[in-house]
C-alpha cells in the first residue's frame, strides 16, 4: 500500500549498508568505534594483570629478575618478530580489502593466520620446556634456588596467566580470520564495504600491542645480571 | 580513490613498511639494551621503547591517526582509565613502607 519509492534512499543501495545508517561512512565509523570500545575494556582487563605484575615485581625485584632468566630469549625474540610480521600482513590484508583486491586479501589473511599459528607453535614449545623444568606453578613446582622459589613461583604464575590469556586472544584472532577468509572467498567484501576486515584488524593489532609489553617485562628483566 | 578519500584514508604501503621496519629495529634495540646494566633505568628504557612501538601500531596499523575525533577521544579516555587504575594503586602501594 505504502509507496516504497517514497521512503527509498536517494542514492542507489550500497551492498553491505544496513538500513539504520545514513551512509557507508557512518556505518564504518560506528563499527570501528564499537570495536574500540571493546578494546578499551580489553586494555583494562590486561591492565589489571600488568598492575598485579608490577606490584609483585616491586616486592620481589631480585627473584623476578632471576626467574626471568629461565625464559628462552631466542624463542621470545623470534616470536616478537613473528607477531610484528603478522601485524604487517594484517595491515596489508585491510589495505587489500580497501582497494578491492580479493585475491590479495585472501593471500594476506592466510599469511596472517600462518604467522599466528607459528607464534602459538613456538609458545607451545616454550610451555612444554617450562613444564619439563618443573616451572609450572602448583604442587610440581620446583626451583633450583630455594630462597627465590616463592618469588619465582609468583613470576611464573603471572607469566602463565598473562601469556596464556594472550595466547587465548591469538586463538580467537585466528578464529576471526578464518571467518573473514570464508566471507572473502564468497566475495562479501568490496572497496566500499569491508568493515569486518578492518575491525578484526584492530583486534589483531591490539593483541600484538599486548605482546609488545609482555616481551620486555617477562623475557628481558634479568638480562643485565649476566 | 578520490571517491573514497572522505570515507577512508588509504595509508600508502611504504608507511606500513616503514612502521614494520621501525618495530623490528626497536625490538632489536630493547633486547640489546636489556643486557646492559642501567639499574632502574633498564625498566624505564624497556617501557619507553614498548610505548613507542605501541604508539606506532595504534597510529598507523590501526589508522587512529586518520580516525574521527570521536574514536580518538574514546581511546584517550581508555588510556586515562588505565592510568587511574595504575597510578592510584601505585600511590597507595608506595605510601605504605611496610608493604615493600
Interface residues (C-beta under 8 A of the other chain):
Chain A: X23 X24 X25 X28 X29 X32 X33 X36 X37 X39 X40 X43 X44 X47 X48 X50 X51 X54 X55 X58 X59 X73 X77 X80 X81 X84 X85 X87 X88 X90 X91 X92 X95 X98 X99 X191 X192 X198 X201 X202 X205 X206 X208 X209 X212 X213 X215 X216 X217 X220 X221 X223 X224 X225 X226
Chain B: X4 X6 X7 X8 X10 X11 X13 X16 X17 X19 X20 X23 X24 X27 X30 X31 X34 X35 X36 X37 X38 X42 X43 X46 X47 X49 X50 X53 X54 X57 X58 X60 X61 X62 X63 X67 X68 X70 X71 X74 X75 X77 X78 X79 X81 X82 X85 X86 X89 X90 X93 X99 X100
